Structure formats: structure tokens, C-alpha cells
Amino acid sequence: MITSKKFWDDEKDAPILKRNSNFISKDNHEDACKRAGQFYNIMLKYIKDDINVEAKNECTDKEILRIIRLDAERTFTNEENRTLLIEVLKSIYPIVNDYHQGMSFVSSFLLLFLKPKEVIKIVIGLHKHYLQGYFKAMPKAYVRDSRVFLSILNKFHSNLYEHIEKLITPEAFVSKWFIGLNVHVLTFESLMLFFEELLKEGEIFLFKYSISLCKSLEKEIMKTKDVSKLLALLRLDASIIPNDYKQSKSDKPGEFFINIIKNASKIDMIDIDLDKLRDEASEQMRIEEERRKKFEMERSLSDDEIMFSDEIEDEESDKDSDSGKSSKSSGSGKSSKSSESGKSSKNEKGNGSAAKDDKEDKIEKRECDI
């Protein structure tokens, strides 16, 4: 995109460029495109398997198409560029068989430098070999790995772990790093370096990066007990960590972001058993899910046992009347049958509502900002 003469006029205020920080411009776009052009070659050295794809627009899900369109509008201002992003995402959809906003983040950044087919290959490679399960509407793999991150943080910096763990859950902020791959988080200069390191080292680099980021903000993190400010820090929100952010007067603009990546590359995680930590996190999630289901079942049973005033009156009427016992018994049976039918109908309705809620929840997760 950035090689187009009209791009810089059409997209000068585009959301995707907010973290550019003058890294790419009309004059130096060739260097950036050449550098990004090596992304797939770096990936091939890691996955050792070529990715053959055809650009097919096979997404027919109207709701997903609506969300994809919305994400494109949030990214580019020019309709032609929006359409290009939409076509790329529609081509990726049948491979992932789902959609998450993170796909749009990553694809839009890559489209600045690469052709659509190259972008599709890289995103599919990320999905299959680096971020398995992350690009789902309800990504359990990401939730698991956000907890793994917290476990690793405890091993490296227990003080940071204890402070963060008391205030927020990792799912609330790690998505910016793991699913969105730091698009809209890091400056473009550091983001290019981040992609190179991730593609070279694989998924373990996500955890290295996370530890490095927390360590780089240790003083700021430990000083705050405000949840909103802590979230903003960990997400590198531009309102408090702008493109020219400096931790000391001697820092150069952008150096803070670059140092996070450089320091991440130096972190030794050879003793980290990622598979074991993932198994432990998955087991924890399974136990929590069982508890949740048990609680909901107990609450449902408790609701069924509630006796309403008209039922109490019927019982008292049965006791007071001997002569009408037989007929009342018959009537009571009818009432019971009707009540059971009503319960069944209510339960069926409830199940339908639950299914609807689940679908709406998935849609909401696709739509919401990472």
C-alpha cells in the first residue's frame, strides 16, 4: 500500500498509522518494504514447510462479514484500502474457520508493505505454527497462555507477579501482545523488530517479550494500585506511553520500545517447560469450568424448588376439604402435569436463550477492541 503515490494523502490520518512515529514515509518506503519482504523467508526457516494458498473469498457468514467490514473501517480511511483488507480477511477465514479482530490488526500492518497473497501466507503461517487457537472468537488457547505468562513472570520477577496478580487477570491485557501482536501498541520501528524476532524464535518469543515489557515498566507498575492505570501501562496505551516516551532524559525518542525487544531477545527460557505450564493452566481452567457448571446446576435446582403462594393455597385447601379429596387429587395431578410442562417449556426456552447468549457472546468477542 505505502508504495502507492496517493496512499500518503488518503491515509495520513488512518488509525493504522498512529504508531508509525515517522518510521515510514514517502521517501523511505522502499527500505521498509524490502525488510518486510523477508518476513516469509524468516518464517520458512522456522516452520520448514512452504505454505501454498489461493486467494479465495469464501466467507459467507453475514455476521462475520459485518464485523470484518467494521474492523476495516476502523483501520483505513480510503475505501479501496478497506476493500483490500476485507478481501484478505475473507480469504483467511476458511482456513481459520472463525474470526478475531487480531487477524485484522496483523493483516492491516502487513498490507502496508506486502502484497495480499504474501499477507495471507504469513497470517496462515502464524495461525498454524505460532498462534494456534488464538484467532478464534472465544480463544481458549489464548486464555491458557495468558495464565502461562503469569506463571513465567512469577519465576523471573515474583514481585511483579504478586503485584499484578492482586489487581487484574492476565486475560485483560495480554491479548494486545499475543493476539494483536502489538499492532497499535509498539512504534513501527520496534514492531518490525518484534515481527522478525517472533518469526525467527517462534511462540516462546511472545513470553520473552511479555517478561521484558513488564521488567521495563517495573517502577511504574509497582507504584500504581489503580487498575485502570495498570492496564494502560501494560497495554502501552499511547495516552501515557506516547511514541516519544522517555524513561530518562538521556533516552532517544523511540528507544524505550526498541529496548523492550532487544532485552526480550536476551532472556533465557531454556529451562521453561512450556508444554507442562500449558497443561497446568488447562487443568486449572477445566476445574474452574466444572465449578461454574456445578454452581449453575445448583442454582437451577434451587430455583425449581421455590414454592409460590398459589401452590401453598392449593395444599391448604386440600387438607381442609375431605369430600373433594378425590377430585382435587385428580386436579392436582393435572396441575402437576401442567406445571411440569411449564417447567419443560421454561427449560427449553432457557436453553435456547443460553445458546443465543453464547452466540452473542462470541459475536461480542469478535467485535470488541483487543
N, C-alpha and C positions, 0 to 999 in steps of 0.2 A: 504493500500500500504506500509506504513512505517514498517510493521511487516515482510516484505519480506527481506531476507538476502541480496539480490542483489540491493535492492532499493537505498541504500546509495551510492553504486558505480555508478549505472546507472544515478541517478538523482541529483548528488551532485551539478551540475551547472544549474539545472532546474529553469526556471523563477518563478515557484510557490514558491520556497524556498527562494527567495531573502529577504523576511521579516521574515524568521524563527528566525534569531538572536540567534541561538544555543538553542532555546527553546525545540525543539525535536531533538533527536539523536538516534543512535543505542541502547544506553544504557537505555534511559528513555521513549522509545516509548509506553510502556505498560500503563504508567500513563496517557499520553495524549489520548490514545485510550479509556481508561475507562471513562475519563472525557467527551470526545465527544460522547461516547456511551449513555450518559444521555440526549443528546440534544432532542431526540424524546420524552422522558418522560416529559421533561420540556414543550415541545410544547403541549403535550396532556393535561396538566393541564390548559393551556391557551385556547385551542380550544375545549376541552371537546368532541372530536369526533375522533375516530380512522380513519386512512387513509389506505384503502386497495388498493394496486396497484399490478399489474403484470408487470414484466419487458418485455415489448413488443417493438420491434424495428419497429415502424410503420411510420417512416418518409421516404417519397418517393420523396420529393421535392429536385431536384438535386442542386438547388442554395443554399438552406439551408444546405444540406449535405456538399457542398463545403466549406461553411463558418464554419460549425462545425469542419470539418477536419482542417481548417486553425487555428481555436482557440485552438484545441488540440495540434497542432504543436508549438503554442506559449506558451504552458503551461508545457508540459513534453518533455523530450528528448528521452525516451525509447518508442519504437513503441507499445509495449504491454500495457503500461500505457495510451498511447494516444488512443488506441483502446477501452480500458475500459471506458475512459471518453466519447468517441464518442457514445458508446452503451448506456450509462446513459442518455446522452442528447437526443438521438433518442427515448428513452422511455418516456422522459418528454414531448417531442414535441407535441404528440397528445392531451395531457391534456391542455397545454397552447395554442395549435393551432397557435403557432408562435415561433420565436426565437430571443433572445437578448443575446449579449455577457455576460451580467451579470449572466445568467444561467450557463455559463461555469466557470466563476470566482468562484461562490458559490459551484458548484458541484465538482470542482477540489480540493478545500480546504477540503471539507468534505470527499472526496475519500481518502485522506491521512490517515484517521483514521477509516472510516466506510466501510461496505460492500455496493456494488452497490444498492441493494434493499433498504437499510436504507437511502442512499443518495437520492434516488428517492422519497421516502416518505416525507423526510424533505423538499426537494425543492418544491414538490407539495403542501405541507402544507404552506410553505412560500407564494407560488403563490396564494393560495385560501384564506388565513386568515391574512396575514401580508402585502404583497406587491401586492395587487390586481391591475392588469393592468400594472405593472412595466416591466414584461418580454415580452413586445411587441416590434416589430421593430420600431414603432413610438409611444412610450408610453405617451399618453396624461395625464394619471393619475400621472405619474412622474413629468411632466412639471407643472401640477397643484400643486403638493405637494412641489415642489421646490419653488414655489411662496408663499405657505403657510409657509414654513420655514422662508422666508424673513419677512413675517408679524409677526411671532412669535419672530424673532430676534429683530424686532422693539419694541416689548413690553418689552423685557428683557434688551436689550442693544441698545438703539437708536443711540448711537454714532457709533457703529459698522455697524448698518443697513445703516445709511446715507453714511458712507464711502464706503462700498461695493456696495451699490445700484448705486452710481455715476459712478463706474468704470466697473462693469460687471453684466451680468444677472445670476441668480442662476442656470439656466439650464446648464451653462458652467462648473460647478464644483460639484454640488450636486449629480450627477449620481454616482460618486465614492463612496458616502456614502449610497445612497438609493437603487441603482440597483446592484452595485458590492459588497455591504455590507462590504466595507473596506478591501476586499481581495486585496493584493498588496499595501495597504495603511497603515494599522496598523501592528505592530510586532505580531508574532503568539501568544505570551503570552497575549497581550491585545486583540487580535482578538478572542481568546477563551472566554474571559470575555465578550466581546461585544455580541457574539452569545448567551451566557447564559442569559444576560440581555434582549436582544431583544426578545428571545423566551418566556421569563417569563412575560415581560411587554406588548408586542405587538408593533404595529406600532408607538405608541406615543414615544417609546424609540428612534426611529430614529431622532425625532425632539429634544429630550433632548440631545442626543449625538451631534447633529449639533450645538446647542447653547453652549454646553460645549467646543467643539473644537474651536469655534470662540473666546470664552472668554479666553481660554488657550493661544491663539496667539494674544491677543488684542494689545499688544505693537508692535509686528511685523507687524500686519495688519494696524494699524493706522499710522505707519511710512512710509509705501510704497504707492506710487501713480502709480507705474509701474504695468500695467495689468498682464504681464507675471509672475512677481514675486508674485503678489497677488494670481493668480491661482495656482502657485506652492505651496504656503503656505497652501491654503485651501484644496488642494489635498494631503497635507503632502508628497510632492514629495521627494523621497529619496535623491535627489541632494542637497536639503537644509535642510531636516529633516531626517537625517540618523537614522539607528537603535539605535545608542548610543547617540542620540541627548540629550543635557542638556541645560536647561534654566539658570541654576546656577551651580557653582562648587560643591555645596553640593548634587546635584541630583545624583541618581544612574542610571546607564545605563538602559534604557527602562522605567524608572519611569514616564517620560513625557507622554508616550502613555497610561500607566495604569491609571494615574490620570485623563485623559480625560474621561475614562469610569466610574471611581469611582465618579467623580464630576457630571457626567451626571445623575447617579442614584439618586443624592440628589436634583436635580432640581424639583421643584413643579409645575406641569402643570394642577392642578385640575381645575383651572379657564379658561383653554384654551378650547374653543368650536371648536374642530377640524372639525366637520361637517359644521358649519357655515363658517369657514375660507375657507374650500374647496368649498363651494357653491359660495362664493365671488370670489375666484380665477377662478372657472369655468365660471362664468358670465363675468369676465374680458377677459378671453380667447375667449369666444363667441363673444363679442363685437369686439375684435381685428380681429377675423376671418371674421366677416361681413365687417369690414372696408377694409380688404385685398381684399375680393371678389368684393366689390364696386369699389375699385381702379383699379383692373384688368379689370372689365367690362368697366369702363370709358376709360381706355387706349385702350381697344379693339375697342370701338366705335370711338374713336379719330383716330385710325389707318384706320378704314373703310372710314372715311370722307376725307382722303387725296386725292387730285386730281392730277393725274400725267400729264406730259406735253402733251402726245398724246391725252388725253381726252380734254384738253384745245384747242388743234388744231382742233379737231373734232367740238367743239362748234363754234369756229370762222368760220370754213368752212361752217357750217350750216347757219350762219347768212348771209354770203356773197353770197350764191347761192340760188336764189328763185326757179329757174326751177327744181333743183334737190331735192327740199324740201321733196316731197312725197317719192321718192326713198330713200333719206337719212334717212327720219324718219323711214322707214322700216328697213334700215340698222342699224340705231341707236338702234331700238328695238332688232335686232339680237345681236348687240354688248352688249346691256344691259343684255340680257338673258345669253350671253356668260360670261359676267362679273360676273353675279350672280352665274352662275355655277362655275366659277373660285373661287369666294369667298367661296361658299359652300364647294368646294373641299379643299380649303385652310383651312377652319374652321375644316373640318373633319380631315384633316392631323394634324392640330394644336391640336385637341382634342386627337388624337392618340399619338401625341408627348407628351402631358401633362400627359397622362396615363402612357406612357413609363417613363417619368421623375419621376413620383410618385413612380413607381415600383423601379426604380434605386435608388431613394432617400431612400426607405425602405431598400433596399439591403445595401446601404452605411451605414445606421444607424446600421444595424446588424453587419457589418464588422468592423466599426471604434472602436478604443480603447475607453473604458469608460473614 
